[in-house]
């Protein structure tokens, strides 16, 4: 009887999302102290919904980039000083941006389930990453359950690399959540989200931008660069949640360590960022053993 398989993703292992959310986590997991049901839960989350969700963001960004370039090329060869000029225009801009933010916020929500599996917390929403706006910090020793940031500070400590990392991404996460909320609730505290198509200003073409007019400190930001930056933020955050946990839960920490692979050395066919490698202590023991064996060989000769 043939072994039946099905294609669940439209992207291969060369895509960084697939490599770092599926291959990487799958390969690191066997080196960790982890219960079987938790392992199955994590792998299930990565396969669906995390990887597919972020890949949908990737696809929206790619479609936007392709249409952006097409519009630029269409209007590039216009006659100079003509009475009428055509300004590029992306007809699906609003819908594309809204869909992207929807998928991004859902990804953050699903990411809370990954955090729950690793740390036994009970976060539910994307907004649980951040402390409630206007809430006062809890006293030391209080139950660390109000947000990921507070959990990290109260559980790991304020100077722990994990806490510092989660805080560093707080503003980026907040922006994703706020932008999506502004779309869903345009009459809310943050909304509405302004999405502006191509614009001709002072005889210069300005690319599509978005911003929150209600925020007095906000400035129009190019959508094209933001989409790529948001994908990078979400991928890095998801990856770090698992990898930072794995580094603290290796079966044999004296012999193994989590190692970062520089971008230029990653395999294009599966560009994982982290692998489990021999620890410095193990490498030193191996080097000393080889030195002793070499010395014995010299003495025998």
N, C-alpha and C positions, 0 to 999 in steps of 0.2 A: 504494500500500500504506500503510495507516495506521501512524502512529508509536505503538508500544506502550509504555505506562508501567505502573508498579505502585506501590502505596502501601506504603512501608516503615516509616512512623512514624504513630502515632495522634495526634500532636500537631503543630500548625502552627507557623509562625514566630513567633507571638505568645508562645509559651512561651520563657522565658529560656534554657532548656537548648538548644533547637533554634537559637535566635538566636545564642547565644554560642559553641556548640560546632560549629555547621555554617555558618551564614551568615557570621559574623564571621571565622572562620578562612579560609573560601573567599575572602572579599573582600580579606583582607590578604595572602594568599599570593602573588598576582601581583606585588606590590611588593618581594618578597624574593629574595635570591640563594639559589636552592635547586635541587637536581638533580630532574629529572622523576620518577625512581623514588621519591625521598624525598617529593616532593609527593603523588604518588599514594598512597603508604603512609599519609601523615598523613590525607588526605581519607578513605581507606578505613577507618582506625581511628575517625575521628570519626563516620562514618556507621554503622559497626558494628565494635566493640561499645560505644564510649564513650557516644554520645548515647542509644541504646536502654537501656543499663545504668543511666544516671542517671535516665532517664525512668521506669524501673521503680521506682526509689526514690521518685520524685515521686508515682507512682500509689499506692504503698503508703501514703505520708504522707497523700495526699488521702482514701483510704478510711478511714484511721484517724481523720482529722479529722471526716469525715462521721459515722462511728459514734459518736465522742466526743460530738458535738453532739446526735445522736439520743438517746443515753442520758441526757444532761442534761435534754433536753426531756421525755422519758418520765417522769422522776422529779421534775420541777419542781412539778407540781400535786398533790403528796401532801398529805393532811390533816395539819395541824400537831398535834403531841402525840399522834399515833396510837400504838397499842400496837405495831404492826408497820410498819416503813418499808422500802421497797425501795431498796437501794443500786445505783447504776448498775454495769453489768458488761459489759466488752467480751470476748466469748467467743473472738475470734480474736487476742487481744492477744499471746500468746506466739509464735504462728506468724508474725504480722505483723512483730514485732520481729526474729525470727530471719531472716526472708526479707529484711528491709531491710538487716540487717548483712551478709548474704551478698552482696547486690547491691553494697553500698558497698565491701566489701573487694575484690570482683572488679573494680570500677571502678578502685580504686587499683592493682591488679595490671596492668590494661590500660593505665593511665596511664604505667606504667614503659616500655611499648613506645613511647609517644609521646616520652618523654625520650630513649630509645635512638636513635630516628630523627633527632632534632635534634642530639644530642651524641655519637653514636657509641659509647655505653656499652652494657653487656650486662646490665642489671638484669632480673630475672625476676618476683620476687614483690612483693606489696604491702609486705612488711616491709623490702624493700630501700631504701625511702625513709629509714629510720632506721638509725643505726649499731647493730650487735648489742649487746644489753644486756650491760653489764659489760666490753665490749671497750675496750682502751686506744687513745687517738688515735694515728694513725700520724704519723711524723715528716714534717717539711716536705720536699716533693720526692718523697714516696712515691706509688706509683701510686694515683690517686684512683678506686677502683672498688668500695669496700666498701658505699657507700650514696650516695643522692642528696645528703644533707647534707654528707658528707665530700667528695664530688666538687665540690660548689659551693664549699666553703671552700678547697679546694686548687687549683681551676681559676680561679674568679672572685676569690677573696680574701674574708677574713672581713668586710670592710666594704662589700662590693659589695651593692647593693640586692637582687639575686637571692638571695644567700646569706642575708641578713637576713630576707627574705620567707619562704624555705623553712624557716628555723629557727622563725619565728613560728608557723607552722602545725604544727610538729612534735608538740606535745602533742595537738592535735585529731586528727591522723593516727594517733598512737599509741593514742588512746582507741578509735577505730574498729576498729583491728586487734586490740587487746586484748579488746574486747567480743565481737568475732566469734570469736576464739580461745577465749574463755571458754564460748561456746555449743558450739563444736566439741569442745573438750577440757575438760569441767567438772571434771576431776580434775587439770588442769594448774596451772601456777604462778599464774594469774590467776583461775581459775574457782572456782565456777560464777557465771554472771551471774544476779542476782536481778531478776525482773520482777514487780512488784506491781500488781495491778489497782486499781480505785477502792477507797478505804478511808474509813470513818467514824472520825474521831479527835477526841476532845473535842468531839463534836457538830458537827464541821466535816468537810465532804467534801474528801478529798485525792485529787487526780487520779493516774492511773497513773504510776509511777516505775520507774526501773531503776538498778542500781548493782552494784559488786563488793564483797560482804561481806568478802572476803579483804583488801581494801585498807582499812587502818585510817583512811586520810584521806578515804575516799569517803563521799559523802552521797547519799541518794536524789534523783535528778534527774528532773524532769517529762519524760516521753517525748515529749509533743507538741512542746514547744519544741526538744528535742534533734533530732528528725527534720528539722525545718526548718533548724536550724543546720548539721547534717551535710551536707545537700544544698548549702547555700550554700558551705560549706568546700570540698567536692569540685568544684563548678563553678568557684569562684574559683581553686583550685589548677590545674585543667586549663587554664583560660584563661590563667593567668599563665605557665605553662610555655611555651606557644606565643608569647604576646605579648611576653614578655621576650626570648625568642630573636629574634623578628622585629625588635624595636627595634634589635638589634645586627647585623642582617643585611639591612638595606634596600639595594636596588640603588642608590638615589640619596639617601644620608643628608643631603646638603647641601640637598636640595629637598623631602624628605619626612620626616615624623615620625609616631609613633604618638600619637594624641590620645584622651584619655578623655572620654566623653560623660557629663555629670552625669545622674543617674537621672531627674530631672524633665524632662530634654530628650530622653529616648530615645523612639523611635517605638514606640508600643504594638503595632503590627503586626509589628515586628521589633526588639525592644529590645536591640540590640547595645551593648556597653559601650565598645569601642575601634574606631577607624577610622584609616585613613591619611590625613593631611592635609598641607597645605603647611607646610614648616618655617618657623621664625621668620626664618631667613636669606632664604628665598625671598620671604616676605611683605614683608620690608624692601626687597628689590630691586624688587618690584612697586610698592611705595609710592614709592620714589625715582623709578622710571620714570614713574609717573603724575604725580608732582610736576613732573618735567622737561617732560613733554608739556603740562601745564597752563600752565607758564611760557612755552613756545613759542607756545601759542595766544594768550596775553595779548600777547606781542610782535608777533604777526602782526596783531592788532587795533589 
